[in-house]
Amino acid sequence: MSTPTTATQRHPALAHWPLQDDTLIVGGLPLPQLAARVGSTPFYAYDRARLADRIALLRRALPPEIELHYAIKANPMPALVSYVAPQVDGLDVASGRELRVALDAGMPPADISFAGPGKSVVELEQAVAARVLLNAESPREIRELARIGAALGIRPRVAVRVNPSFELKSSGMKMGGGAKQFGIDAEAVPALLSEIGRLDLCFEGFHIFSGSQNLRAESICESQRKAFDLAVELAGHAPAPVRTLNIGGGFGIPYFPGEQPLDLAPISDNLHSLVDAARTSMPQAALVVELGRFIVAEAGLYVCRVVDRKLSRGQVFLVTDGGLHHHLAASGNFGQVIRKNYPVVIGTRVAGGEREQASVVGPLCTPLDLLGEKMDLARADEGDLVVVFQSGAYGYTASPHLFLGHPAPREVLV
């Protein structure tokens, strides 16, 4: 296999994907062969080796005392979760369906946690019956858990999800600070802890998640320190010693031009200091880092096929069989304020002898159906395969497959 060309070096993530004869290799297969094996386009492909490498990178960077959990919401494909589960210390779920995926993957219930601001009574019953850890997000959930536990003869395991007064600065999505639907405001937690004690629930700890998709190590370190200090303060009101402290994640990946990979070294140093501090202030507590996107995003590709090549007033449009209904995030309709291009290549001629400026669009009757706008690409024709990188997280399940009635994409683990 050849060394990745300058075309792949335009974005830091692309340099990790091998090429052979200017064709992308995925899971050891040339892209056209993989597409033939899948049977149709569009599809998502997730690379086992890239997943394992990512987890190994984290294991080298994080202190051995830190528990690494995978947040299934980033990518709940059952085969992928089953592959990741033995390599991490726990799984976090956000629905009853994800809970079933986690249990089917063989993760012990003791190492599964359930978060989410609107858990239904049925979901709470599932979680209590499975004996997983509930991250409670309201007084209602606490009362329901006590009732369900009494009915089932099981003492529910409970942690309190705290909405802190601080946020994760520079994060792509802020999950804490100010008024939020997530968790319980920090100032209201002591009273809730008293109620947990009165109801004789099995209190285990805290979940403090303040933001996601952050590329600034100093912001993540600050948030981790504040989360730890807040947990120490709240532990004084707890009905039992803290046994788990989930300080969230927030580790981002580079999606757009100019972004650089997150530097894990300062985060490692910071976590080492928190582990040392926990030995004194919370000696029974396991510190948990919960990551989703950082583990899976760079291991995934979205592949679609050019069905038409159009020229409109001097601008080239590559019309594909994929689009925003399959990959909402790449279209820019999943929270981007100003639309930016994900890294995109023509998979069978990554560098290409002839290059052009082209826009990659889908088949939908909306101008929002845009996978790449005026990008520098190898010249493509009908039948060529377009690849969108950084697609392993919040892709398949975060997209409106039913929009305009087109077929859903496939998913493969290779």
Salt bridges, closest charged atoms under 4 A:
GLU65 OE2 - ARG279 NH2 3.19
GLU67 OE1 - HIS69 NE2 3.26
ASP89 OD2 - ARG59 NH1 2.88
ASP92 OD2 - LYS73 NZ 3.90
GLU137 OE2 - ARG161 NH1 3.02
GLU141 OE1 - LYS119 NZ 2.96
GLU144 OE1 - ARG147 NH2 2.84
ASP200 OD1 - ARG155 NH2 3.18
GLU204 OE2 - ARG157 NE 2.64
GLU218 OE2 - ARG216 NE 2.91
GLU222 OE2 - LYS169 NZ 3.40
GLU222 OE2 - LYS226 NZ 3.14
ASP276 OD1 - ARG279 NH1 2.47
GLU290 OE2 - LYS73 NZ 3.53
GLU290 OE1 - HIS207 NE2 3.48
GLU298 OE1 - ARG54 NH1 3.32
GLU354 OE2 - ARG379 NE 3.77
GLU356 OE1 - ARG309 NH2 2.78
ASP376 OD2 - ARG10 NH1 2.40
ASP376 OD1 - ARG355 NE 3.20
ASP381 OD1 - ARG379 NH1 2.51
ASP384 OD2 - ARG349 NH1 2.97
